[in-house]
Amino acid sequence: MQSILVTGCAGFIGSNFVPYFLEKYSDYHVINLDLLTYAGDLNNLNDIKEDAKYTFIKGNICNRELVEFIFETYDIRGVIHFAAESHVDNSIKNPGVFIETNVNGSFTLLDVAYKKWMDKPFHFKAGYEKCRFHHISTDEVYGTLNETDLFTEETPYAPNSPYSASKASSDMIVRSYQETYGMNTVITNCSNNYGPKQHDEKLIPTIIRKCLAGESIPIYGDGKNIRDWLYVLDHCKGIDLVYHTGKEANVYNIGGRNERTNLQIVDAICTILDEKVPKANSYKDLITFVEDRAGHDRRYAIDATKLENELGWKADENFDTGIVKTINWYLAKYKKA
């Protein structure tokens, strides 16, 4: 059985990925290193906590001594790196934490992996030739788009927030370990994820939560900012595909081809909730426009052609099907609360 380090599994995407991964593969031992900051919740992983192929370690990816201990103790042969500070609003208020975790933490993981797997640049130790470092990134590193273009793997980086700048920096460090040392790396940049287990502060859970509580639904600016929405399990399947079959030193963009304005998102959710949990007035009456976020990018949209054509990936969910599954999950969650 091969041990693989998957960081940040208690967060939104990681906690969807690991159960999927363990169910699909019987020959991996997944080591989850997670600090359990505000966005991490071990309850997200209750369905696998007794799995013998899964080990949780609470700790910081910036703690080099701990990371070295994990690599040696479990003989780590691969890394899928989710762990990151990711909320843009928080990065505006406290950018230093984002630089520390996303930049320094990624460097620590890369450098420990390099020294564990290789004895010099472009020369792997015997038995470690197939070790791979998969870095999970975001479309926000590309900045903002006009009304028609799409982000491709060739789009120049132009990050506009401390969060996206920290992720762009970590992408560049990964690239440097590929080019300078010959490490086997891949990077995936995804569009906005949605689905079960997302933190309550994010847009879609916030809309659902505010509706059910009868509270104002805050929408930034004019609500016309556009994002490309990707159902989280489709993202997980793309990560799995790239980790196992993606070409070394390549970047793959993973997007849902589901562009929506924030107004379209809130309208869709309110319409569904009006049917599922009807009240005297439509939930749309709760929509409230608030001051726009500083440096709020106008539009993101990903061209996933490379992933589709080279590796055969295809999203199983469109937004209309995915949002119903998402709402049903949150209705069950908030009903228990």
Sine and cosine of phi, psi and omega as CSV:
sin_phi,cos_phi,sin_psi,cos_psi,sin_omega,cos_omega
0.00,0.00,0.70,-0.72,-0.06,-1.00
-0.99,-0.13,0.74,-0.68,0.03,-1.00
-1.00,0.00,0.73,-0.68,0.00,-1.00
-0.78,-0.63,0.71,-0.70,0.04,-1.00
-1.00,-0.03,0.86,-0.50,0.06,-1.00
-0.88,-0.48,0.93,-0.37,-0.10,-0.99
-1.00,0.03,0.53,-0.85,0.11,-0.99
0.94,0.34,0.57,0.82,-0.08,-1.00
-0.95,0.30,-0.29,0.96,-0.01,-1.00
-0.99,0.11,-0.10,0.99,0.07,-1.00
-0.99,0.16,-0.08,-1.00,-0.13,-0.99
-0.86,0.51,-0.88,0.47,-0.10,-0.99
-0.95,0.31,-0.68,0.73,-0.01,-1.00
-0.86,0.50,-0.62,0.79,-0.04,-1.00
-0.97,0.25,-0.29,0.96,0.18,-0.98
-1.00,0.07,-0.56,0.83,-0.07,-1.00
-0.94,0.34,-0.75,0.67,-0.16,-0.99
-0.90,0.45,-0.73,0.69,0.07,-1.00
-0.86,0.51,-0.64,0.77,0.06,-1.00
-0.88,0.48,-0.70,0.71,-0.07,-1.00
-0.92,0.40,-0.71,0.70,-0.02,-1.00
-0.92,0.38,-0.57,0.82,0.04,-1.00
-0.94,0.35,-0.57,0.82,-0.05,-1.00
-0.98,0.20,-0.59,0.81,-0.11,-0.99
-0.88,-0.48,0.70,-0.72,0.01,-1.00
-0.98,-0.20,-0.10,0.99,-0.13,-0.99
-0.94,-0.33,0.32,0.95,0.05,-1.00
-0.89,-0.46,0.64,-0.77,0.23,-0.97
-0.96,-0.29,0.91,-0.42,-0.05,-1.00
-1.00,-0.05,0.84,-0.54,0.11,-0.99
-0.98,-0.20,0.87,-0.48,-0.02,-1.00
-0.98,-0.20,0.92,-0.39,0.10,-1.00
-0.97,-0.22,0.90,-0.44,-0.07,-1.00
-0.55,-0.84,0.71,-0.71,0.00,-1.00
-0.99,0.14,-0.22,0.98,-0.04,-1.00
0.83,0.55,0.80,0.60,0.16,-0.99
-0.96,0.30,-0.15,-0.99,-0.12,-0.99
-0.81,0.58,-0.50,0.86,-0.08,-1.00
-1.00,0.03,-0.14,0.99,-0.01,-1.00
-0.99,-0.15,0.71,-0.70,-0.04,-1.00
-0.60,-0.80,0.91,-0.42,-0.01,-1.00
-0.90,0.45,-0.35,0.94,0.08,-1.00
-0.88,0.48,-0.42,0.91,0.05,-1.00
-0.90,0.44,-0.31,0.95,-0.09,-1.00
-0.90,-0.44,0.34,0.94,-0.03,-1.00
-0.85,0.52,-0.52,0.86,-0.07,-1.00
-0.96,0.29,-0.20,0.98,0.00,-1.00
-0.83,-0.55,0.06,1.00,-0.14,-0.99
-0.90,0.43,-0.38,0.93,0.03,-1.00
-0.99,-0.11,0.02,1.00,-0.03,-1.00
-0.94,0.33,0.81,-0.59,-0.02,-1.00
-0.92,0.40,-0.29,0.96,-0.02,-1.00
-1.00,-0.03,0.18,0.98,-0.07,-1.00
-0.77,-0.64,0.73,-0.68,0.06,-1.00
-0.74,-0.67,0.78,-0.63,0.05,-1.00
-0.98,-0.20,0.73,-0.68,0.11,-0.99
-0.78,-0.62,0.85,-0.53,0.05,-1.00
-0.99,0.12,0.82,-0.57,0.00,-1.00
0.05,-1.00,0.13,-0.99,-0.10,-1.00
-0.98,-0.19,0.74,-0.68,0.03,-1.00
-0.91,0.40,-0.25,0.97,0.05,-1.00
-0.99,0.14,-0.20,0.98,-0.03,-1.00
-0.99,0.12,1.00,-0.07,-0.11,-0.99
-0.88,0.48,-0.65,0.76,-0.01,-1.00
-0.86,0.51,-0.67,0.74,0.02,-1.00
-0.92,0.39,-0.70,0.72,-0.01,-1.00
-0.88,0.47,-0.67,0.74,0.05,-1.00
-0.89,0.45,-0.65,0.76,0.04,-1.00
-0.86,0.51,-0.70,0.71,-0.01,-1.00
-0.90,0.43,-0.70,0.72,0.00,-1.00
-0.88,0.47,-0.64,0.77,-0.03,-1.00
-0.97,0.23,-0.71,0.71,-0.08,-1.00
-0.90,0.43,-0.66,0.76,-0.09,-1.00
-0.97,-0.25,0.03,1.00,-0.01,-1.00
0.76,0.65,0.87,0.49,-0.08,-1.00
-0.89,0.46,0.77,-0.64,-0.03,-1.00
-0.90,-0.43,0.06,1.00,0.03,-1.00
-0.20,-0.98,0.42,-0.91,0.03,-1.00
-0.73,-0.68,0.73,-0.68,0.24,-0.97
-0.86,-0.51,0.92,-0.40,-0.25,-0.97
-0.97,-0.26,0.99,-0.11,0.07,-1.00
-1.00,-0.03,-0.55,0.84,-0.24,-0.97
-0.81,0.58,0.82,-0.58,0.01,-1.00
-0.20,-0.98,0.50,-0.86,0.29,-0.96
-0.98,0.21,0.76,-0.65,-0.21,-0.98
-0.72,-0.69,-0.07,1.00,-0.07,-1.00
-1.00,-0.01,0.88,-0.48,-0.12,-0.99
-0.86,0.51,-0.70,0.71,0.00,-1.00
-0.83,0.56,-0.68,0.74,0.01,-1.00
-0.92,0.39,-0.54,0.84,0.01,-1.00
-0.93,0.36,-0.48,0.88,0.04,-1.00
-0.95,0.31,-0.61,0.79,-0.01,-1.00
-0.98,0.20,-0.58,0.82,-0.12,-0.99
-0.59,-0.81,0.95,0.32,-0.11,-0.99
-0.91,0.41,-0.44,0.90,-0.07,-1.00
-0.87,0.50,-0.62,0.78,0.01,-1.00
-0.89,0.46,-0.60,0.80,-0.02,-1.00
-0.94,0.35,-0.63,0.77,0.05,-1.00
-0.91,0.42,-0.69,0.72,-0.03,-1.00
-0.89,0.46,-0.79,0.61,-0.07,-1.00
-0.96,0.29,-0.79,0.61,-0.16,-0.99
-0.97,0.26,-0.54,0.84,-0.01,-1.00
-1.00,-0.06,-0.88,0.48,-0.07,-1.00
-0.92,0.39,-0.61,0.79,0.02,-1.00
-0.90,0.43,-0.68,0.74,0.03,-1.00
-0.90,0.43,-0.65,0.76,0.05,-1.00
-0.87,0.49,-0.70,0.71,-0.01,-1.00
-0.86,0.51,-0.74,0.68,0.01,-1.00
-0.87,0.49,-0.72,0.70,-0.01,-1.00
-0.88,0.48,-0.72,0.70,-0.10,-0.99
-0.94,0.35,-0.62,0.78,0.04,-1.00
-0.92,0.39,-0.65,0.76,0.04,-1.00
-0.88,0.47,-0.69,0.72,0.01,-1.00
-0.85,0.53,-0.73,0.68,-0.05,-1.00
-0.95,0.30,-0.43,0.90,0.05,-1.00
-0.98,0.22,-0.65,0.76,-0.15,-0.99
-1.00,-0.05,-0.39,0.92,-0.15,-0.99
-0.78,-0.63,0.54,-0.84,0.05,-1.00
-0.98,-0.21,-0.17,0.99,0.13,-0.99
-0.19,-0.98,0.21,-0.98,-0.01,-1.00
-0.82,0.57,0.71,-0.70,0.07,-1.00
0.90,0.43,0.37,0.93,0.02,-1.00
-0.65,-0.76,0.96,-0.28,0.01,-1.00
-0.99,0.17,0.54,-0.84,0.13,-0.99
-0.92,0.40,0.44,-0.90,0.01,-1.00
-0.85,0.53,0.78,-0.63,0.01,-1.00
1.00,-0.04,-0.17,0.99,-0.04,-1.00
-0.93,-0.37,0.25,0.97,-0.12,-0.99
-0.90,0.44,-0.44,0.90,-0.08,-1.00
-0.98,-0.18,0.12,0.99,-0.01,-1.00
-0.91,0.41,0.67,-0.74,-0.08,-1.00
-0.72,-0.69,0.59,-0.80,0.08,-1.00
-0.92,-0.38,0.91,-0.41,-0.02,-1.00
-0.96,-0.30,0.89,-0.45,-0.05,-1.00
-0.98,-0.20,0.82,-0.57,0.01,-1.00
-1.00,-0.05,0.87,-0.49,-0.02,-1.00
-0.83,-0.56,-0.36,-0.93,-0.19,-0.98
-0.63,-0.78,0.40,-0.92,0.07,-1.00
-0.95,0.31,-0.24,0.97,-0.04,-1.00
-0.92,0.39,-0.28,0.96,0.04,-1.00
-0.91,0.42,-0.36,0.93,-0.04,-1.00
-1.00,0.09,-0.13,0.99,0.01,-1.00
1.00,0.02,-0.65,-0.76,-0.05,-1.00
-0.88,-0.47,0.38,-0.92,-0.09,-1.00
-0.92,-0.40,0.35,-0.94,0.20,-0.98
-0.97,0.22,-0.23,-0.97,-0.12,-0.99
-0.98,0.18,-0.22,0.98,-0.16,-0.99
-0.83,-0.56,-0.52,0.86,-0.11,-0.99
-0.96,0.27,0.23,-0.97,0.07,-1.00
-0.81,-0.59,0.49,-0.87,0.12,-0.99
-0.96,0.29,0.78,-0.63,0.16,-0.99
-0.89,-0.45,0.07,-1.00,0.02,-1.00
-0.91,0.41,-0.25,0.97,-0.01,-1.00
-0.99,-0.14,-0.04,1.00,-0.01,-1.00
-0.90,0.43,0.77,-0.63,0.02,-1.00
-0.89,0.45,0.55,-0.84,0.04,-1.00
-0.96,0.29,0.68,-0.73,0.05,-1.00
-0.47,-0.88,0.88,0.48,-0.09,-1.00
-0.91,0.42,0.61,-0.80,-0.10,-0.99
-0.88,-0.47,-0.05,1.00,0.04,-1.00
-0.78,-0.63,0.34,-0.94,0.08,-1.00
-0.83,0.55,-0.60,0.80,0.06,-1.00
-0.87,0.49,-0.82,0.58,-0.07,-1.00
-0.92,0.40,-0.52,0.85,0.06,-1.00
-0.91,0.40,-0.62,0.78,0.02,-1.00
-0.93,0.37,-0.60,0.80,0.05,-1.00
-0.94,0.33,-0.63,0.77,0.06,-1.00
-0.88,0.47,-0.63,0.78,0.03,-1.00
-0.89,0.46,-0.69,0.73,0.00,-1.00
-0.92,0.39,-0.58,0.81,0.08,-1.00
-0.86,0.52,-0.68,0.73,-0.03,-1.00
-0.92,0.39,-0.57,0.82,0.04,-1.00
-0.92,0.39,-0.66,0.75,0.08,-1.00
-0.85,0.53,-0.74,0.67,0.01,-1.00
-0.84,0.54,-0.65,0.76,-0.04,-1.00
-0.91,0.41,-0.58,0.81,0.03,-1.00
-0.95,0.30,-0.45,0.89,0.12,-0.99
-0.94,0.33,-0.75,0.66,-0.12,-0.99
-0.97,0.23,-0.62,0.78,-0.07,-1.00
-0.99,0.11,-0.65,0.76,-0.12,-0.99
-0.94,-0.35,-0.19,0.98,-0.01,-1.00
0.97,0.24,0.38,0.93,0.09,-1.00
-0.90,0.44,0.50,-0.87,0.03,-1.00
-1.00,0.06,0.98,-0.22,-0.06,-1.00
-0.81,-0.59,0.45,-0.89,0.21,-0.98
-0.66,-0.75,0.46,-0.89,0.03,-1.00
-0.79,-0.62,0.69,-0.72,0.16,-0.99
-0.87,-0.49,0.71,-0.71,0.05,-1.00
-0.91,-0.42,0.86,-0.51,-0.12,-0.99
-0.94,-0.34,0.35,-0.94,0.14,-0.99
-1.00,0.07,-0.07,-1.00,-0.05,-1.00
-0.86,0.51,0.84,-0.54,0.05,-1.00
-1.00,0.02,0.47,-0.88,0.15,-0.99
-0.53,-0.85,0.33,-0.94,-0.02,-1.00
0.63,-0.78,-0.19,-0.98,-0.02,-1.00
-0.88,0.47,0.49,-0.87,0.15,-0.99
0.97,0.22,0.16,0.99,0.04,-1.00
-0.96,0.27,0.52,-0.85,-0.04,-1.00
-0.90,0.44,0.58,-0.81,-0.08,-1.00
-0.84,0.54,-0.41,0.91,-0.08,-1.00
-0.97,0.24,-0.29,0.96,-0.07,-1.00
-0.96,0.29,0.26,-0.96,-0.19,-0.98
-0.84,0.55,-0.83,0.56,-0.11,-0.99
-0.92,0.40,-0.74,0.68,0.09,-1.00
-0.87,0.50,-0.59,0.81,0.01,-1.00
-0.89,0.46,-0.70,0.72,0.01,-1.00
-0.87,0.50,-0.74,0.68,-0.03,-1.00
-0.89,0.45,-0.73,0.69,-0.05,-1.00
-0.89,0.46,-0.70,0.72,-0.01,-1.00
-0.91,0.41,-0.64,0.77,0.05,-1.00
-0.86,0.52,-0.77,0.64,-0.08,-1.00
-0.92,0.40,-0.47,0.88,0.01,-1.00
-1.00,0.04,-0.12,0.99,-0.04,-1.00
0.94,0.33,0.45,0.89,-0.03,-1.00
-0.97,-0.22,0.30,-0.95,0.02,-1.00
-0.87,0.49,0.66,-0.75,0.03,-1.00
-0.99,-0.13,0.94,-0.33,-0.07,-1.00
-0.98,0.19,0.81,-0.58,0.05,-1.00
-0.84,-0.54,0.83,-0.56,-0.04,-1.00
-0.90,0.43,0.66,-0.75,0.16,-0.99
0.83,0.55,-0.77,-0.64,0.00,-1.00
-1.00,-0.08,0.03,1.00,0.04,-1.00
0.97,0.24,0.16,0.99,-0.09,-1.00
-0.98,-0.19,0.15,0.99,0.12,-0.99
-0.90,0.43,0.67,-0.74,-0.12,-0.99
-0.94,-0.35,0.71,-0.70,0.11,-0.99
-0.77,-0.64,0.44,-0.90,0.08,-1.00
-0.99,-0.13,0.89,-0.46,-0.16,-0.99
-0.99,-0.15,0.74,-0.67,-0.07,-1.00
-0.84,-0.55,0.84,-0.54,0.03,-1.00
-0.92,0.39,0.71,-0.70,-0.22,-0.98
-0.86,0.51,-0.61,0.79,-0.01,-1.00
-0.93,0.37,-0.54,0.84,0.11,-0.99
-0.90,0.43,-0.61,0.79,0.07,-1.00
-0.90,0.45,-0.71,0.71,0.00,-1.00
-0.85,0.52,-0.66,0.75,0.02,-1.00
-0.91,0.41,-0.59,0.81,0.06,-1.00
-0.92,0.39,-0.65,0.76,0.04,-1.00
-0.88,0.47,-0.73,0.68,0.04,-1.00
-0.82,0.57,-0.72,0.70,-0.02,-1.00
-0.90,0.44,-0.71,0.71,-0.02,-1.00
-0.93,0.37,-0.67,0.75,0.00,-1.00
-0.86,0.52,-0.66,0.76,-0.08,-1.00
-1.00,0.01,-0.51,0.86,-0.14,-0.99
-0.77,-0.63,-0.11,0.99,0.01,-1.00
-0.91,0.42,0.48,-0.88,0.00,-1.00
-0.97,0.23,0.70,-0.71,0.03,-1.00
-0.81,0.59,0.58,-0.81,0.05,-1.00
0.94,0.35,0.26,0.97,-0.02,-1.00
-0.97,-0.25,0.42,-0.91,0.13,-0.99
-0.94,-0.35,0.67,-0.75,0.05,-1.00
-0.79,-0.62,0.80,-0.60,0.07,-1.00
-1.00,0.00,0.72,-0.69,0.00,-1.00
-0.88,-0.47,0.92,-0.39,-0.03,-1.00
-0.68,-0.73,0.39,-0.92,-0.10,-0.99
-1.00,-0.03,-0.14,0.99,-0.12,-0.99
0.81,0.59,0.66,0.75,-0.01,-1.00
-0.76,-0.65,0.96,0.28,0.00,-1.00
-0.97,0.24,0.74,-0.67,0.05,-1.00
-0.58,-0.82,0.59,-0.80,0.20,-0.98
-0.97,0.23,0.31,-0.95,0.06,-1.00
-0.88,0.48,-0.56,0.83,0.04,-1.00
-0.91,0.42,-0.63,0.78,0.04,-1.00
-0.92,0.40,-0.58,0.81,0.03,-1.00
-0.90,0.44,-0.78,0.63,-0.05,-1.00
-0.92,0.39,-0.57,0.82,0.03,-1.00
-0.91,0.42,-0.69,0.73,0.00,-1.00
-0.89,0.45,-0.71,0.71,-0.02,-1.00
-0.91,0.42,-0.69,0.72,0.00,-1.00
-0.89,0.45,-0.63,0.77,0.01,-1.00
-0.88,0.47,-0.69,0.72,0.01,-1.00
-0.92,0.40,-0.67,0.74,0.00,-1.00
-0.93,0.36,-0.53,0.84,0.08,-1.00
-0.85,0.52,-0.52,0.86,0.01,-1.00
-1.00,0.09,-0.66,0.75,-0.09,-1.00
-0.99,0.17,-0.63,0.77,-0.05,-1.00
-0.73,-0.68,0.92,0.38,-0.12,-0.99
-0.91,0.42,0.59,-0.81,0.11,-0.99
-0.78,-0.63,0.04,-1.00,-0.09,-1.00
-0.85,0.53,-0.67,0.74,0.01,-1.00
-0.91,-0.41,0.39,-0.92,0.04,-1.00
-0.91,0.42,0.57,-0.82,0.07,-1.00
-0.88,0.47,-0.35,0.94,0.00,-1.00
-0.89,0.45,-0.38,0.92,0.04,-1.00
-0.91,0.40,-0.27,0.96,-0.03,-1.00
-1.00,0.08,-0.17,0.99,-0.05,-1.00
-0.90,0.44,0.79,-0.62,0.00,-1.00
-0.73,-0.68,0.75,-0.66,0.02,-1.00
-1.00,0.00,0.75,-0.66,-0.02,-1.00
-0.86,-0.51,0.20,-0.98,-0.02,-1.00
-0.83,0.56,0.69,-0.73,-0.08,-1.00
-0.92,0.40,0.46,-0.89,0.05,-1.00
-0.93,0.37,0.60,-0.80,0.07,-1.00
-0.89,0.46,0.73,-0.68,0.04,-1.00
0.89,0.45,0.56,0.83,-0.10,-1.00
-0.97,0.26,0.94,-0.33,0.01,-1.00
-0.88,0.48,0.64,-0.77,-0.13,-0.99
-0.98,0.20,-0.66,0.75,-0.09,-1.00
-0.49,-0.87,0.68,-0.73,0.21,-0.98
-0.83,-0.56,0.62,-0.78,0.11,-0.99
-0.35,-0.94,0.74,-0.67,-0.11,-0.99
-0.96,-0.27,0.65,-0.76,0.18,-0.98
-0.99,-0.12,0.95,-0.32,-0.05,-1.00
-1.00,-0.09,0.34,0.94,-0.09,-1.00
-0.85,0.53,-0.67,0.74,-0.03,-1.00
-0.86,0.50,-0.73,0.68,0.00,-1.00
-0.91,0.42,-0.64,0.77,-0.01,-1.00
-0.92,0.38,-0.72,0.69,-0.09,-1.00
-0.98,0.21,-0.66,0.76,-0.09,-1.00
-0.99,0.14,-0.61,0.79,-0.12,-0.99
-0.90,-0.43,-0.10,1.00,0.08,-1.00
0.98,0.19,0.34,0.94,0.02,-1.00
-0.97,0.25,0.56,-0.83,0.11,-0.99
-0.47,-0.88,0.73,-0.68,0.02,-1.00
-0.91,0.41,0.73,-0.69,0.03,-1.00
-0.99,0.11,-0.45,0.89,-0.06,-1.00
-0.94,-0.33,0.69,-0.72,0.28,-0.96
-1.00,-0.09,0.07,-1.00,-0.11,-0.99
-0.90,0.43,-0.60,0.80,-0.05,-1.00
-0.89,0.45,-0.61,0.79,0.03,-1.00
-0.99,0.17,-0.65,0.76,-0.05,-1.00
-0.91,0.41,-0.60,0.80,-0.06,-1.00
-0.95,0.32,-0.52,0.85,0.06,-1.00
-0.91,0.41,-0.70,0.71,0.05,-1.00
-0.87,0.49,-0.65,0.76,-0.02,-1.00
-0.91,0.42,-0.73,0.68,0.00,-1.00
-0.88,0.47,-0.67,0.74,0.01,-1.00
-0.87,0.49,-0.63,0.78,0.00,-1.00
-0.91,0.41,-0.70,0.72,-0.02,-1.00
-0.95,0.32,-0.55,0.83,0.08,-1.00
-0.87,0.50,-0.68,0.73,0.03,-1.00
-0.91,0.41,-0.65,0.76,-0.01,-1.00
-0.90,0.43,-0.76,0.65,-0.08,-1.00
-0.96,0.27,-0.38,0.93,0.07,-1.00
-0.93,0.36,-0.57,0.82,0.03,-1.00
-0.96,0.28,-0.48,0.88,-0.12,-0.99
-0.92,0.38,0.00,0.00,0.00,0.00
